Amino acid sequence: MNGEPDLLIDGAWTRASDGGTRQIVNPADGSVVAEVDEATPEDARRAVAAARAAFDNGAWVATPVTERAALLLRIAALLERDKERLARLETADTGKTLVESRIDIDDVISVFRYYAELVAVQADRLIDVGDPSVISRVVREPIGVCVLIAPWNYPLLQMSWKIAPALAAGCTMVAKPSEVTPLSTIAFARLAEEAGVPPGVLNLVQGSGAVLGAALTDNADVDFISFTGGLATGRTISEVAARHVTKVAVELGGKNPHIVFADADWESSVDQVLTGVFLHSGQVCSAGTRLIVEESIAEDFVAELARRAERIRVGNGLDPASETGPLVSEQHRAKVEAYVELGISEGAKLVTGGVRPSDPALAAGSFFLPTIFDNCDRSMRIVQEETFGPILTVERFSTEAEAIRLGNDTEYGLAGGVRTADPARGERMVRALRHGTVWLNDFGYYTAAAEWGGFKKSGNGRELGPTGLAEYQEIKHIWHNTAPKPAEWFKGV
């Protein structure tokens, strides 16, 4: 990027071993914003070997927790210093609005600060075994070499959920951002180096998962894999890792219900259903893409959604007037368009959208209008599959039991929302829904201090919160006898 090498291996910035590069395209106008080095499998294996050596030499592992926490805080301060530059890189890379990108960088900063605070106060657990001469301790140790694979929609944010706890725990790692949106992660790696991350502790390779995947995951030197992305790739990684008995945590997306009862507050419900599905043009794993609305208000509710969806200002993320940006690439837009055609063929009613914008100023970008399908049911693929675009499907219910059944009738289980003015019903609903995060009269918010992850095929393991740190730690029990004596079990010796 900017003519400098982009792969970080064993503390040295280097080119790809075969000289390969990739052009990074701004999806808002099709312009090339950067050309970055693209790693080979050999580069990926060297990165893993560097992380292995850095872990096994023991220097980083032995770094006191207070020093690791201080390092995370230095990284947070540098992120704060370079927030605007990083946000603009994120917008140029992903197409999202600059407002969204700034919020993302703020969240990245909060993740590093959270784990700096959490790891600094962790303590060994002492166990009373009933013998005053025995000290029994349960301690946490770093899991080892970690491969961290992040998606293209929230490049630095999702990577920070992995790097921050890995550093806090004392692990070494190889980070692989999406080849489509690597710019902010490359910039972050330079900040981490400036903050004092030792050579070999953080290694960075970028390139296609199809090319680098085996070198990173089918590797006996790897102790843990954290992957965020699609279901098919997550299955492959889990299968490969099982051959080495490598631990994995995978977050594989969702098909998230947003359930609206007739008594819910009208204005906030309409507003948050729109935000929940059309923010970042629907390219969000936790997007509320399934509206499940009570029959008695459905006609009016959908009509109002459509009226407001048609007024959403689609445009270049750097334009302050834009409220949502383009899809990430031409290839991804083609996938979304195929889902629209599929929905029509399945019999869903296209209420609004479903096409590219007509504004000539947007013709060079990968834009697509907010789209709403009514009269949907669970037999339709657009209701079952993660479309990952600005597509809202509408289903209807008459009873609470039916709403629960519909909300859980998905192979995924990442997130969901419930809107009702009845607190008792709200509590029953959030308890009944089988999703990793459930919002009641809100949607889309999270905190670094609370775990994130899904049920069912949305994956396993958790990020964020104390459990997000525990993923990068092994638990060891130490039994210390301060007054050893013969056991005298065998009497004849």
C-alpha positions in Angstrom: 0.0 0.0 0.0 1.5 3.4 -1.0 4.4 1.5 -2.6 5.5 -0.1 0.7 5.5 -3.9 1.3 2.2 -5.1 2.9 3.0 -8.5 4.4 4.3 -8.6 7.9 6.2 -11.7 8.7 8.5 -12.2 11.7 8.8 -8.4 12.3 9.7 -7.6 8.7 7.5 -5.9 6.1 7.9 -7.9 2.9 6.6 -8.5 -0.6 4.8 -11.6 -1.7 7.3 -14.3 -2.6 6.0 -14.5 -6.2 5.6 -10.8 -6.6 1.8 -11.1 -6.7 -0.4 -8.1 -6.0 -4.1 -7.2 -6.0 -5.9 -4.0 -6.8 -8.3 -2.7 -4.2 -11.3 -1.1 -5.7 -13.6 1.5 -4.2 -17.1 0.1 -4.7 -18.6 3.6 -4.8 -17.0 4.5 -8.1 -14.9 1.6 -9.3 -11.7 3.4 -8.9 -8.5 1.7 -7.8 -7.6 3.0 -4.4 -4.5 0.8 -3.7 -2.5 -2.1 -4.9 -1.3 -4.5 -2.2 0.9 -7.5 -2.0 -0.9 -10.8 -2.1 0.6 -13.6 -0.2 1.4 -17.1 -1.4 0.8 -20.3 0.5 4.6 -20.3 1.2 4.3 -16.8 2.7 1.4 -18.0 4.9 3.4 -21.0 6.1 6.3 -18.7 6.9 4.0 -16.4 8.9 2.7 -19.4 10.9 6.3 -20.6 11.5 7.2 -17.1 12.7 4.3 -17.0 15.2 5.3 -20.5 16.3 8.9 -19.5 17.0 7.8 -16.3 18.8 5.5 -18.3 21.0 8.0 -21.1 21.7 10.9 -18.9 22.6 8.8 -17.8 25.6 9.7 -14.1 25.7 6.2 -12.9 24.8 4.4 -15.5 26.8 6.4 -14.5 29.9 5.6 -10.8 29.5 3.8 -9.7 32.6 0.1 -9.1 32.3 0.5 -5.5 33.3 2.8 -4.9 30.4 0.5 -6.6 27.9 -2.4 -4.5 29.2 -0.2 -1.4 28.8 0.6 -2.4 25.2 -3.1 -2.7 24.4 -3.7 0.8 25.8 -0.9 2.2 23.6 -2.5 0.6 20.6 -5.8 2.2 21.6 -4.2 5.6 21.9 -2.6 5.3 18.4 -6.0 4.2 17.0 -7.5 7.4 18.6 -4.7 9.5 17.0 -5.3 8.0 13.5 -9.0 7.6 13.8 -9.9 9.8 10.8 -7.3 8.3 8.5 -8.4 4.7 9.4 -12.1 5.6 8.9 -11.4 7.0 5.5 -9.5 3.9 4.5 -12.5 1.8 5.7 -14.9 3.8 3.7 -12.8 3.7 0.5 -12.4 -0.1 1.0 -15.9 -1.1 1.9 -18.1 1.7 0.6 -19.8 2.3 3.9 -20.6 5.8 5.0 -17.8 7.8 6.8 -20.2 8.2 9.8 -20.3 4.4 10.1 -16.6 4.0 9.6 -15.9 6.5 12.4 -18.2 4.6 14.7 -16.4 1.4 13.8 -13.0 2.8 14.7 -14.4 4.0 18.0 -15.6 0.5 18.7 -12.2 -0.9 17.8 -10.7 1.5 20.4 -13.2 0.4 23.0 -12.3 -3.3 22.4 -8.6 -2.8 23.1 -9.3 -0.7 26.2 -11.8 -3.3 27.4 -9.3 -6.2 27.2 -6.5 -4.2 28.7 -8.7 -3.6 31.7 -10.0 -7.2 31.9 -6.8 -9.1 31.6 -5.1 -6.8 34.2 -7.6 -7.9 36.9 -7.8 -11.6 36.1 -6.5 -13.7 39.0 -5.7 -17.3 39.7 -8.5 -19.3 41.3 -7.5 -20.9 44.6 -9.2 -24.1 45.6 -9.5 -25.4 49.2 -8.8 -29.2 48.9 -9.0 -29.7 52.7 -5.3 -30.1 53.2 -3.4 -27.1 54.6 -0.2 -28.3 53.0 -1.6 -28.2 49.5 -2.0 -25.1 47.4 -4.4 -25.8 44.5 -4.5 -23.2 41.8 -6.3 -22.9 38.5 -4.4 -20.6 36.1 -4.9 -19.2 32.6 -2.2 -19.5 30.0 -2.2 -18.4 26.4 -3.5 -21.0 24.0 -0.6 -20.6 21.6 -0.4 -19.7 17.9 -3.7 -18.3 16.5 -4.9 -17.9 13.0 -7.3 -15.0 12.8 -9.5 -14.7 9.7 -11.9 -11.7 9.4 -14.6 -10.8 6.9 -14.9 -8.0 4.4 -17.9 -6.1 5.8 -16.3 -4.9 9.1 -12.6 -5.4 8.4 -10.8 -3.8 11.3 -13.7 -4.1 13.8 -14.0 -7.8 13.3 -10.2 -8.2 13.3 -10.0 -6.3 16.6 -12.3 -8.7 18.3 -9.7 -11.3 17.6 -6.3 -9.5 17.9 -7.1 -7.6 21.2 -7.9 -10.7 23.3 -5.1 -12.7 21.6 -2.6 -10.1 22.6 -4.1 -9.7 26.0 -3.8 -13.5 26.6 -0.2 -13.6 25.5 -0.7 -15.5 22.2 1.1 -15.1 18.9 -0.9 -14.8 15.7 -1.3 -14.6 12.0 -4.0 -12.2 10.9 -5.6 -12.6 7.5 -8.1 -9.9 6.5 -10.4 -10.3 3.5 -8.5 -9.9 0.3 -11.4 -7.5 -0.8 -10.9 -5.1 2.1 -7.4 -5.3 3.7 -6.4 -1.7 3.9 -7.4 -0.8 7.5 -5.8 -4.0 8.8 -2.6 -3.3 7.1 -2.6 0.2 8.6 -3.4 -1.3 12.0 -0.5 -3.7 11.8 1.8 -0.7 11.4 0.3 1.0 14.4 0.7 -2.2 16.4 4.4 -2.2 15.5 4.7 1.4 16.5 3.1 0.5 19.9 5.7 -2.1 20.5 4.3 -5.5 19.5 7.4 -7.7 19.4 8.5 -9.3 16.1 6.7 -12.5 15.2 3.9 -11.9 17.7 1.6 -10.3 15.1 2.0 -11.5 11.5 -0.1 -10.3 8.6 -0.8 -11.9 5.3 -3.6 -11.0 2.8 -4.9 -13.0 -0.1 -7.7 -15.2 -1.2 -8.9 -17.8 1.3 -9.0 -20.3 -1.5 -5.3 -19.9 -2.0 -4.1 -19.4 1.6 -6.7 -21.4 3.5 -4.9 -24.7 3.7 -1.5 -23.2 4.6 -3.1 -21.4 7.5 -5.6 -24.0 8.8 -4.3 -27.4 7.8 -1.2 -26.8 9.8 0.0 -28.6 12.9 1.8 -25.5 14.2 -1.6 -23.7 14.7 -3.3 -24.1 18.1 -6.4 -22.0 17.6 -8.4 -20.7 14.6 -10.9 -17.8 14.8 -12.9 -17.4 11.7 -15.8 -15.0 10.8 -17.4 -15.5 7.5 -19.7 -17.8 5.5 -21.2 -21.2 6.5 -19.5 -23.2 3.8 -16.0 -21.9 4.6 -16.6 -22.3 8.3 -17.5 -26.0 7.8 -14.4 -26.6 5.8 -12.2 -24.9 8.4 -13.8 -27.0 11.2 -13.3 -30.2 9.3 -9.6 -29.5 8.5 -8.9 -28.3 12.1 -10.5 -31.5 13.4 -7.7 -33.6 11.8 -5.2 -31.7 13.9 -7.5 -31.4 16.9 -7.0 -27.7 16.6 -9.5 -25.6 18.6 -11.7 -23.3 16.5 -14.3 -20.6 17.1 -16.4 -19.7 14.0 -19.1 -17.1 13.5 -21.0 -18.0 10.4 -23.6 -15.4 9.9 -27.3 -15.3 10.5 -30.8 -14.9 9.1 -32.1 -12.8 11.9 -35.8 -12.2 12.8 -37.1 -8.9 13.9 -40.5 -9.6 15.5 -43.0 -6.7 15.9 -46.1 -7.0 17.9 -49.1 -4.7 17.4 -48.6 -2.9 20.7 -45.0 -1.9 20.0 -44.1 1.7 19.7 -44.8 2.6 16.1 -42.2 5.2 15.4 -39.2 3.5 16.9 -40.3 0.2 15.4 -40.5 1.5 11.9 -37.2 3.3 12.3 -35.3 0.4 13.7 -36.6 -2.2 11.4 -35.3 0.1 8.5 -31.9 0.6 10.3 -31.6 -3.0 11.2 -31.8 -4.2 7.6 -30.5 -1.4 5.5 -27.5 -0.1 7.5 -24.3 -0.8 5.4 -26.7 -1.9 2.6 -27.6 -5.0 4.6 -24.0 -6.3 4.6 -24.2 -7.2 8.3 -24.2 -10.7 9.8 -26.7 -9.6 12.4 -28.9 -7.6 10.0 -32.7 -7.9 10.8 -33.5 -9.3 7.3 -36.6 -11.1 8.4 -39.5 -8.9 9.5 -42.1 -11.0 11.4 -45.0 -8.6 12.1 -48.4 -9.1 13.7 -51.1 -9.5 11.1 -53.3 -6.7 12.5 -50.7 -4.0 11.7 -48.9 -5.7 8.8 -50.4 -3.8 5.9 -49.9 -0.3 7.4 -46.5 -1.2 8.8 -45.1 -2.5 5.5 -46.5 0.4 3.6 -44.8 2.8 5.9 -41.5 0.9 5.7 -41.7 1.1 1.9 -42.4 4.8 1.9 -39.4 5.5 4.1 -37.1 3.0 2.3 -37.7 4.8 -1.0 -36.3 8.0 0.7 -33.1 6.5 2.0 -30.2 8.5 0.4 -27.9 6.0 -1.3 -24.5 7.4 -2.3 -20.8 7.6 -2.0 -19.8 7.0 1.6 -17.6 10.1 1.6 -20.6 12.3 0.7 -22.0 13.6 4.0 -25.5 13.4 2.5 -25.3 9.6 2.0 -27.2 7.4 4.4 -26.0 4.1 3.0 -23.3 3.2 0.5 -22.8 0.6 -2.2 -22.4 -3.1 -2.0 -18.8 -4.2 -1.7 -18.2 -5.3 -5.3 -19.8 -6.0 -8.6 -19.7 -9.7 -7.9 -21.6 -9.3 -4.7 -24.2 -7.1 -6.3 -24.8 -9.8 -8.9 -25.4 -12.2 -6.1 -27.9 -9.9 -4.5 -29.6 -9.4 -7.8 -29.9 -13.1 -8.2 -31.7 -13.3 -4.9 -34.2 -10.7 -6.0 -34.9 -12.7 -9.2 -35.3 -15.8 -7.0 -37.7 -14.1 -4.6 -39.9 -13.0 -7.5 -39.9 -16.5 -9.0 -40.8 -17.9 -5.6 -43.9 -15.8 -5.4 -42.9 -13.1 -3.0 -44.4 -9.7 -3.6 -41.8 -7.1 -4.5 -43.0 -3.9 -2.7 -40.1 -1.6 -3.4 -36.5 -1.6 -4.7 -35.1 -4.7 -6.4 -33.1 -2.7 -8.9 -30.0 -0.5 -9.2 -30.5 3.3 -8.7 -31.3 5.3 -11.8 -29.1 8.2 -10.8 -26.3 8.5 -13.5 -23.9 9.8 -10.8 -24.1 6.3 -9.2 -23.7 4.2 -12.3 -20.0 3.4 -11.8 -20.5 2.1 -8.3 -22.0 -1.2 -7.0 -25.2 0.4 -5.7 -28.5 -1.3 -5.1 -31.7 0.1 -3.8 -33.3 -0.9 -0.5 -35.6 -3.8 -1.3 -38.7 -5.1 0.5 -40.6 -8.4 -0.2 -44.0 -9.0 1.3 -46.1 -12.2 1.5 -43.1 -14.3 2.3 -43.0 -17.7 4.0 -40.4 -20.2 5.2 -40.5 -22.3 2.0 -38.7 -19.5 0.1 -34.9 -19.4 -0.2 -34.9 -15.7 0.3 -36.3 -16.3 3.7 -34.0 -19.2 4.5 -30.6 -18.1 3.1 -28.4 -15.2 4.1 -28.7 -12.8 1.2 -26.2 -10.3 2.8 -27.7 -7.3 1.0 -30.4 -4.7 1.3 -33.3 -7.2 1.2 -36.1 -7.3 3.8 -38.6 -10.2 3.7 -41.9 -9.9 5.5 -43.7 -12.7 7.3 -46.9 -12.4 9.4 -48.1 -14.0 12.6 -51.3 -13.9 14.8 -50.2 -15.4 18.1 -47.2 -15.2 20.4 -46.6 -18.9 19.9 -46.6 -18.5 16.2 -44.1 -15.6 16.5 -41.7 -17.8 18.5 -42.1 -20.6 16.0 -41.3 -18.4 13.1 -38.4 -16.6 14.9 -36.7 -20.0 15.6 -37.5 -21.6 12.3 -34.1 -21.0 10.8 -30.9 -23.0 10.6 -29.0 -20.0 12.0 -29.2 -18.4 15.4 -27.0 -15.3 15.6 -29.4 -12.5 16.6 -33.0 -11.4 16.8 -35.2 -8.6 17.9 -38.5 -8.3 19.7 -40.7 -5.2 19.9 -43.6 -5.1 22.3 -45.0 -2.8 25.0 -45.8 -5.8 27.3 -42.8 -6.4 29.5 -43.9 -9.9 30.5 -44.4 -10.9 26.9 -41.1 -9.4 26.0 -39.3 -11.5 28.6 -41.1 -14.6 27.5 -40.0 -13.9 23.9 -36.3 -13.2 24.5 -36.1 -16.4 26.6 -37.8 -18.5 24.0 -35.8 -17.3 21.0 -32.7 -19.5 20.2 -30.3 -16.8 19.2 -27.0 -15.6 20.6 -28.1 -12.0 21.0 -31.7 -10.9 21.4 -32.7 -7.2 21.5 -35.9 -6.1 23.2 -37.3 -2.9 21.9 -33.9 -2.1 20.3 -31.8 -3.5 17.5 -28.2 -3.9 16.5 -26.3 -2.6 19.5 -23.5 -4.4 21.3 -20.8 -3.8 23.9 -17.3 -5.1 24.1 -18.1 -6.4 27.6 -20.9 -8.8 26.4 -20.3 -12.0 24.5 -21.1 -12.2 20.8 -21.8 -15.4 18.9 -24.5 -17.7 17.7 -26.6 -20.8 18.2 -27.0 -23.6 15.7 -25.3 -23.0 12.3 -24.3 -19.5 13.2 -21.2 -21.1 14.7 -19.6 -21.9 18.0 -17.5 -20.1 20.5 -17.8 -16.5 21.4 -16.1 -13.2 20.8 -16.1 -10.2 23.2 -16.7 -10.3 26.9 -14.8 -12.5 29.3 -15.5 -15.6 27.2 -13.9 -13.8 24.2 -10.7 -13.7 26.2 -11.1 -17.2 27.5 -11.1 -18.5 23.9 -7.4 -17.5 23.7 -6.5 -19.1 27.0 -5.9 -22.6 28.2 -6.9 -23.6 31.8 -4.2 -25.3 33.9 -4.6 -26.8 37.3 -1.5 -26.6 39.5 -1.4 -28.8 42.6 1.5 -27.8 45.0 2.2 -29.9 48.0 4.3 -27.8 50.4 5.0 -30.7 52.7 5.6 -33.8 50.5 5.7 -37.3 52.2 5.5 -40.8 50.9 2.1 -42.0 49.8 2.7 -45.5 51.2 0.2 -47.0 48.8 2.4 -50.0 48.0 3.3 -51.6 51.3 5.7 -54.3 50.0 8.4 -51.9 48.7 
